[in-house]
Amino acid sequence: MQKTYRQRKTGHRKSHDIYVSDPAKERTALKEFQPCEEYIRGVLTGDLCEELCVSRQVEYQRCLYYENGKKVMEAKWRGVPIVLKSKLENFSSYQALGPLDYQEGAGGGPSPWDIVLYATLEIRSSLGLEVGSDGGAWPWGREWTPGGHQRAYSRAELASLWSLLQQEEYTFFRVLENLSGHVAKVLGSCGHFYAVEYLVTGQAWSWNLFSPETLLGLPREGLGISAWSGISRSGKDTIIQIALSFLDMVRHFESDFSHPLHLCDIKPENFGIRRDLTVVAIDVDMAFFEPKMQNILEQACTSDEDCKFFDCISKCDMKENKCGSKRVNSNLQVICDKIFRHWFSPALPGTRKELPLEVELQHAVHDCAETTGGDDKARSQAVFHRLQTLLSQLLQDEDVEAQTDRHSQTETNA
């Protein structure tokens, strides 16, 4: 299984410059959108199809990614930016649902309960979880849940649902969107394409958007103490709040589901930021709950190097020549290493007395990035709480300074 994931991920290349060369064709791209042709023929359907294909309320903007069959596009839906995506470009590339081989309307089709069963099995295979084990939402909408409205469903509806459930990322989002504020929201679908919220991302598509030096106009060497002291108060608040949201996401993914959720491809462009500065996982092709994570990590090995699955690492048992099923690093450690370390670089000489809290935070980030402790819960929690306390104290100090400045300005104006 690991080989499959390795080949799939390393074979992808983010194509940031794939655009329709002719502006006229770019604006009409969705008119020739293959799902629209199939929607008109009754092959597929979805709650977005009418506005996508008939009333033209969805307007194509640009192609964000197109390789190995996967297609991701930016569009506007009623003027609001969205992202349309599918793991495979063609509807016919998805495996058909066996029970659809029946004469529609002849009474021989699958019942809603049959579909629930098939969907449950598909999700269990995809995520390694029992459906509803977290008390979460059913990923195919209210009408499919037990006790929901029972009716016969058309071949197009069932085929469209089945194509969506074969996409791990769609299933992940739909199962967790009502359980977590840290995953992207699914807005609708048309056949095998589904729409998610459009979010500002980090270093994606050549935009370094939540890298502090670009966001705040800083030099590329990062947030040293001298740079930090020159940032505006609102800029500091923004960075701290985003960092705190990353910590909240780490805690949430570790503790709030029936199994911990492991992120094996942590980099800025795989996260988005909402207007309220909530950090959101937007690329979860390499996110796995504990049961599936253990299956992926367990494999033959001759050294620890063989036990590295992207950002998820275990150790090689040299006696058994087998990688351990338990991860030895953590989501927090990788976030500290790949994201926080860039934001909070080592202190410069002579600044220790001037900004002691900032210096302590930088040391905490360094310790976090260098500490494994995936299995040592007490140690991991201590590292987490140290970071959370320092960031919260910095944010509080910034608020106090802002209030003091406002008070002084009021007295001056009086």
Summary of the structure (lengths in Angstrom):
residues: 414
radius of gyration: 24.2
end to end distance: 71.0
largest distance: 83.1
contacts: 1258
relative contact order: 0.09
helix: 46%
strand: 15%
